[in-house]
Amino acid sequence: MYDAGHIIGIFAVDLKLDYLQNIMEQFSDRENGEISFVIDGEGVVVAHPDNTQVEEQYNYRTLKRTVSETDAKNQAVTDADGNIVTREEDFSISDVYRQVIADAMSGNSGSARIKEDQNTYYVSYASIPLKGDSDSWSVITLREKSAAMSSVYRTAAISVTIVLAAIVLAILIIVIVARRLVNPVVSVTKLIGDAADGDFQNRADETIPNELGILSRSFNKLTEKMSGILVTVTEFTTKVVEGSDRLNGIAGDIDGTHQSVERIAQGTQDQSKDARNVVDRAADLEENFRELQKKSSVLLNNARDTMKSGQQSVKSVTGLKNSNTVTERKMKNPTRTS
């Protein structure tokens, strides 16, 4: 202790580090690659989960440690007063690790990534200020990258699982809601298609508690009106067809009558022509008859003359026959004649 630059006394404290050592062991998990330790203002390890570094007084500033001398039997060597003979040995750390130690001993806090013994570590450090003129201590925590990332990976896996589950749940909800929304739309669309094809018998569900229910009621009213209109149009069309059939029958009768009249007229014309032909033929026959009468008179006279000639010929033939008979007799009886 000083007073106006003069030493007035010495104050010594014996700090028990067992409690601090227990804390470091509690906050360290060496199996998972996580360790925390404390160094003093000189860089000497004060508390470490590895008791060897405490016992051998690892100094991270000078990179030296104090080890005991051993004999051939690997027993500690002592001096004449019975004290263990020690010696200092060097140990090595990476340049980045040395920079982290120096920065921590300078009273700073931070983090870095280092590589020691072929393993990659994430290191975090902070300064522990002490009252008075004492140098600050530093607490340093190292965690293997694989161990550190495992928690990150685990958290990411959990997050991804939760997100996927949420997505699946959202998809299911969307599908259910979509079906509730789409199925009525599809049903109404199908009914509209059926109505477009002429089927007005089906009706839409009017119990849907939203705009689709209103649409369904409007559609049903529309189909009812369209059905009534179609029935009326069908009945009217039927009557028109029946009237058309009747008109076609009347037209057929008229056509038949017209054809009959035409045939009668044609027959009348033919009869008039035939009558004229008959008159002409009668006149020709009369003239021919007159000529025939004249020729008949001539033929009658000729026939009379022929009959007269025939009678004369008969007489001549009869005389000739008688002459032939006499001659024949004379020839049969020549003696008698003599």
C-alpha positions as CSV (number, residue, x, y, z in Angstrom):
1,M,0.0,0.0,0.0
2,Y,1.2,3.4,-0.9
3,D,0.8,6.9,0.6
4,A,2.1,9.8,-1.3
5,G,4.4,7.5,-3.3
6,H,5.8,5.8,-0.2
7,I,5.1,2.2,0.8
8,I,3.3,2.2,4.1
9,G,2.4,-1.5,4.1
10,I,1.8,-4.8,2.3
11,F,-1.6,-6.4,1.9
12,A,-1.7,-10.0,0.8
13,V,-4.7,-12.2,0.0
14,D,-4.8,-15.9,-0.4
15,L,-7.4,-16.5,-3.0
16,K,-8.9,-20.0,-3.0
17,L,-9.4,-21.1,-6.6
18,D,-11.4,-24.3,-6.0
19,Y,-14.7,-22.5,-6.4
20,L,-13.6,-21.0,-9.6
21,Q,-12.3,-24.3,-10.8
22,N,-15.6,-26.0,-10.1
23,I,-17.4,-23.2,-12.0
24,M,-15.2,-23.8,-15.1
25,E,-15.8,-27.5,-14.9
26,Q,-19.6,-27.0,-14.7
27,F,-19.5,-24.7,-17.7
28,S,-17.3,-27.0,-19.7
29,D,-18.3,-30.1,-21.7
30,R,-15.0,-31.7,-22.8
31,E,-16.8,-34.7,-24.4
32,N,-18.6,-32.4,-26.7
33,G,-15.5,-30.2,-27.4
34,E,-16.4,-27.3,-25.2
35,I,-14.1,-25.9,-22.5
36,S,-13.8,-22.6,-20.6
37,F,-10.8,-21.4,-18.6
38,V,-9.5,-18.3,-16.8
39,I,-6.1,-16.7,-17.1
40,D,-4.6,-14.0,-14.9
41,G,-3.0,-10.8,-15.9
42,E,0.3,-12.6,-16.7
43,G,-1.4,-15.2,-18.9
44,V,-1.1,-18.0,-16.4
45,V,-4.0,-20.4,-16.2
46,V,-6.0,-19.9,-13.0
47,A,-8.9,-22.3,-13.6
48,H,-9.2,-25.0,-16.3
49,P,-11.3,-28.1,-16.6
50,D,-8.0,-29.9,-17.4
51,N,-6.3,-29.8,-14.0
52,T,-2.9,-30.5,-15.6
53,Q,-2.9,-27.0,-17.1
54,V,-3.5,-25.6,-13.6
55,E,-0.9,-27.7,-12.0
56,E,1.8,-27.1,-14.7
57,Q,0.9,-23.4,-14.7
58,Y,0.4,-22.9,-18.5
59,N,1.4,-19.4,-19.5
60,Y,-0.4,-18.4,-22.7
61,R,1.6,-15.2,-22.9
62,T,5.1,-16.7,-22.8
63,L,3.9,-20.1,-24.1
64,K,5.7,-21.9,-21.3
65,R,4.6,-24.4,-18.7
66,T,6.3,-25.7,-15.5
67,V,6.9,-29.5,-15.3
68,S,8.5,-31.7,-12.7
69,E,11.8,-33.4,-13.2
70,T,11.5,-37.2,-13.2
71,D,14.0,-40.0,-12.8
72,A,14.3,-43.2,-14.7
73,K,11.4,-44.6,-12.7
74,N,9.3,-41.7,-13.7
75,Q,9.4,-40.4,-10.1
76,A,9.5,-36.7,-9.2
77,V,13.0,-35.5,-8.4
78,T,13.4,-33.4,-5.2
79,D,16.2,-31.1,-4.0
80,A,18.1,-31.1,-0.7
81,D,15.2,-29.3,1.0
82,G,12.6,-31.8,-0.3
83,N,11.2,-29.4,-2.9
84,I,10.2,-30.9,-6.3
85,V,12.7,-29.9,-8.9
86,T,10.9,-28.2,-11.9
87,R,11.7,-26.9,-15.3
88,E,10.0,-24.9,-17.9
89,E,8.9,-26.3,-21.3
90,D,7.6,-24.6,-24.3
91,F,4.2,-25.4,-25.8
92,S,2.7,-24.0,-29.0
93,I,-0.6,-22.6,-30.2
94,S,-1.6,-21.0,-33.5
95,D,-1.0,-17.4,-34.3
96,V,-4.7,-16.7,-34.4
97,Y,-5.0,-18.2,-30.9
98,R,-2.1,-16.1,-29.6
99,Q,-3.8,-13.0,-31.0
100,V,-7.1,-13.9,-29.3
101,I,-5.1,-14.3,-25.9
102,A,-3.4,-11.0,-26.4
103,D,-6.6,-9.2,-27.3
104,A,-8.3,-10.7,-24.2
105,M,-5.4,-9.7,-21.9
106,S,-5.7,-6.2,-23.3
107,G,-9.1,-5.9,-21.8
108,N,-11.2,-6.6,-25.0
109,S,-14.0,-9.0,-25.7
110,G,-14.8,-10.7,-29.0
111,S,-14.9,-14.0,-30.9
112,A,-12.9,-15.8,-33.6
113,R,-12.3,-19.1,-35.3
114,I,-9.1,-20.9,-34.7
115,K,-7.6,-24.2,-35.7
116,E,-5.8,-26.3,-33.0
117,D,-4.6,-29.9,-33.2
118,Q,-6.3,-30.4,-36.6
119,N,-9.6,-29.3,-35.1
120,T,-11.5,-26.1,-35.8
121,Y,-12.8,-24.2,-32.8
122,Y,-15.0,-21.2,-32.3
123,V,-13.5,-19.1,-29.5
124,S,-15.2,-16.4,-27.4
125,Y,-13.4,-14.2,-24.9
126,A,-14.0,-11.5,-22.4
127,S,-12.0,-9.4,-19.9
128,I,-12.6,-9.5,-16.1
129,P,-11.5,-6.1,-14.7
130,L,-10.1,-6.2,-11.1
131,K,-10.2,-3.2,-8.7
132,G,-7.0,-1.4,-8.0
133,D,-3.8,-1.6,-10.0
134,S,-4.1,-5.4,-10.6
135,D,-4.1,-6.6,-14.2
136,S,-7.5,-7.8,-15.5
137,W,-8.2,-11.5,-15.8
138,S,-9.7,-13.1,-18.9
139,V,-12.2,-15.9,-19.4
140,I,-11.9,-17.8,-22.7
141,T,-14.4,-20.4,-24.1
142,L,-13.5,-22.8,-26.9
143,R,-16.1,-24.9,-28.7
144,E,-15.4,-27.3,-31.5
145,K,-17.0,-26.4,-34.8
146,S,-18.6,-29.7,-35.2
147,A,-20.2,-29.5,-31.8
148,A,-21.2,-25.9,-32.3
149,M,-22.6,-26.6,-35.7
150,S,-24.4,-29.7,-34.4
151,S,-26.6,-27.6,-32.3
152,V,-27.1,-25.3,-35.3
153,Y,-27.8,-28.2,-37.5
154,R,-30.1,-29.6,-34.9
155,T,-31.9,-26.3,-34.6
156,A,-32.1,-26.0,-38.3
157,A,-33.4,-29.6,-38.6
158,I,-36.0,-28.8,-36.0
159,S,-36.9,-25.6,-37.7
160,V,-37.1,-27.3,-41.1
161,T,-39.2,-30.1,-39.5
162,I,-41.5,-27.5,-38.0
163,V,-41.7,-25.5,-41.3
164,L,-42.4,-28.7,-43.2
165,A,-45.1,-29.7,-40.7
166,A,-46.5,-26.3,-40.9
167,I,-46.5,-26.4,-44.7
168,V,-48.1,-29.8,-44.7
169,L,-50.7,-28.6,-42.3
170,A,-51.2,-25.5,-44.4
171,I,-51.6,-27.6,-47.5
172,L,-54.2,-29.8,-45.8
173,I,-56.1,-26.8,-44.6
174,I,-55.9,-25.2,-48.0
175,V,-57.0,-28.5,-49.6
176,I,-59.9,-28.8,-47.2
177,V,-60.9,-25.1,-47.7
178,A,-60.4,-25.4,-51.4
179,R,-62.6,-28.4,-51.6
180,R,-65.3,-26.7,-49.7
181,L,-65.0,-23.7,-52.0
182,V,-64.3,-25.5,-55.3
183,N,-66.7,-28.5,-55.0
184,P,-69.8,-26.3,-55.0
185,V,-68.3,-24.2,-57.9
186,V,-67.6,-27.5,-59.8
187,S,-71.1,-28.7,-59.0
188,V,-72.7,-25.5,-60.2
189,T,-70.4,-25.4,-63.3
190,K,-71.5,-29.0,-64.1
191,L,-75.1,-28.0,-63.7
192,I,-74.6,-25.0,-66.0
193,G,-73.0,-27.4,-68.6
194,D,-76.0,-29.7,-68.3
195,A,-78.3,-26.8,-68.7
196,A,-76.3,-25.7,-71.8
197,D,-76.9,-29.2,-73.2
198,G,-80.7,-28.8,-72.5
199,D,-81.0,-30.6,-69.2
200,F,-82.9,-28.4,-66.8
201,Q,-84.1,-31.1,-64.4
202,N,-81.1,-30.9,-61.9
203,R,-81.1,-28.4,-59.1
204,A,-78.1,-26.7,-57.3
205,D,-77.6,-26.9,-53.5
206,E,-79.2,-23.8,-52.0
207,T,-78.0,-24.5,-48.5
208,I,-74.4,-23.2,-49.0
209,P,-74.0,-20.3,-46.6
210,N,-72.1,-17.9,-48.9
211,E,-72.3,-16.3,-52.3
212,L,-72.4,-19.7,-53.9
213,G,-75.8,-20.4,-52.2
214,I,-77.1,-17.1,-53.7
215,L,-75.7,-18.2,-57.0
216,S,-77.4,-21.6,-56.6
217,R,-80.7,-20.1,-55.8
218,S,-80.4,-17.8,-58.8
219,F,-79.4,-20.7,-61.0
220,N,-82.4,-22.8,-59.9
221,K,-84.8,-19.9,-60.6
222,L,-83.2,-19.5,-64.0
223,T,-83.5,-23.2,-64.8
224,E,-87.2,-23.2,-63.7
225,K,-88.0,-20.2,-65.9
226,M,-86.0,-21.7,-68.8
227,S,-87.8,-25.0,-68.3
228,G,-91.2,-23.3,-68.4
229,I,-90.2,-21.3,-71.5
230,L,-89.0,-24.5,-73.2
231,V,-92.3,-26.3,-72.3
232,T,-94.3,-23.4,-73.7
233,V,-92.1,-23.3,-76.8
234,T,-92.4,-27.1,-77.2
235,E,-96.2,-27.0,-77.0
236,F,-96.3,-24.1,-79.5
237,T,-93.9,-25.9,-81.8
238,T,-96.1,-29.0,-81.6
239,K,-99.1,-27.1,-82.5
240,V,-97.2,-25.4,-85.4
241,V,-96.1,-28.8,-86.6
242,E,-99.6,-30.1,-86.5
243,G,-100.9,-27.1,-88.3
244,S,-98.1,-27.4,-90.8
245,D,-99.0,-31.1,-91.4
246,R,-102.6,-30.0,-92.0
247,L,-101.6,-27.3,-94.4
248,N,-99.4,-29.8,-96.2
249,G,-102.4,-32.1,-96.5
250,I,-104.6,-29.3,-97.8
251,A,-101.8,-28.3,-100.2
252,G,-101.6,-31.9,-101.3
253,D,-105.3,-32.0,-101.9
254,I,-105.1,-28.8,-103.8
255,D,-102.3,-30.2,-105.9
256,G,-104.3,-33.3,-106.5
257,T,-107.4,-31.2,-107.5
258,H,-105.2,-29.1,-109.7
259,Q,-103.7,-32.1,-111.4
260,S,-107.3,-33.5,-111.9
261,V,-108.4,-30.3,-113.4
262,E,-105.4,-30.3,-115.6
263,R,-106.1,-33.9,-116.6
264,I,-109.8,-33.0,-117.3
265,A,-108.7,-30.0,-119.4
266,Q,-106.2,-32.1,-121.2
267,G,-108.9,-34.8,-121.7
268,T,-111.3,-32.1,-123.0
269,Q,-108.7,-30.9,-125.4
270,D,-108.0,-34.5,-126.5
271,Q,-111.8,-35.2,-126.9
272,S,-112.1,-32.0,-129.0
273,K,-109.3,-33.1,-131.2
274,D,-110.8,-36.7,-131.4
275,A,-114.2,-35.1,-132.4
276,R,-112.6,-33.1,-135.1
277,N,-110.7,-36.2,-136.3
278,V,-114.0,-38.2,-136.3
279,V,-115.7,-35.5,-138.3
280,D,-112.8,-35.4,-140.7
281,R,-112.8,-39.2,-140.9
282,A,-116.6,-39.3,-141.4
283,A,-116.2,-36.9,-144.3
284,D,-113.5,-39.0,-145.7
285,L,-115.5,-42.1,-145.2
286,E,-118.5,-40.5,-146.9
287,E,-116.4,-39.6,-149.9
288,N,-114.8,-43.0,-149.9
289,F,-118.3,-44.6,-149.5
290,R,-119.4,-42.7,-152.6
291,E,-116.4,-43.8,-154.5
292,L,-117.0,-47.4,-153.3
293,Q,-120.6,-47.1,-154.3
294,K,-119.6,-46.1,-157.8
295,K,-117.1,-48.9,-157.9
296,S,-119.7,-51.3,-156.6
297,S,-122.1,-50.3,-159.4
298,V,-119.3,-50.9,-161.9
299,L,-118.5,-54.2,-160.2
300,L,-122.2,-55.1,-160.1
301,N,-122.5,-54.5,-163.9
302,N,-119.3,-56.4,-164.5
303,A,-120.6,-59.2,-162.3
304,R,-123.8,-59.3,-164.3
305,D,-121.8,-59.4,-167.5
306,T,-119.7,-62.1,-166.0
307,M,-122.8,-64.1,-165.0
308,K,-124.1,-63.8,-168.5
309,S,-120.8,-65.0,-169.9
310,G,-120.8,-67.8,-167.3
311,Q,-124.2,-68.9,-168.3
312,Q,-123.2,-69.0,-171.9
313,S,-120.0,-70.8,-171.0
314,V,-122.1,-73.3,-169.0
315,K,-124.3,-73.8,-172.0
316,S,-121.3,-74.3,-174.2
317,V,-119.7,-76.7,-171.8
318,T,-123.0,-78.6,-171.6
319,G,-123.2,-78.8,-175.3
320,L,-119.6,-79.9,-175.4
321,K,-120.2,-82.5,-172.9
322,N,-123.1,-83.9,-174.8
323,S,-121.0,-84.0,-177.9
324,N,-118.3,-85.9,-176.0
325,T,-120.9,-88.3,-174.7
326,V,-122.2,-89.1,-178.2
327,T,-118.7,-89.5,-179.5
328,E,-117.8,-91.8,-176.6
329,R,-120.8,-94.0,-177.4
330,K,-119.9,-94.2,-181.0
331,M,-116.4,-95.2,-180.2
332,K,-117.7,-98.0,-177.9
333,N,-120.0,-99.4,-180.5
334,P,-118.2,-99.2,-183.9
335,T,-119.8,-102.3,-185.2
336,R,-123.2,-101.3,-184.5
337,T,-122.6,-98.2,-186.3
338,S,-121.4,-100.1,-189.4
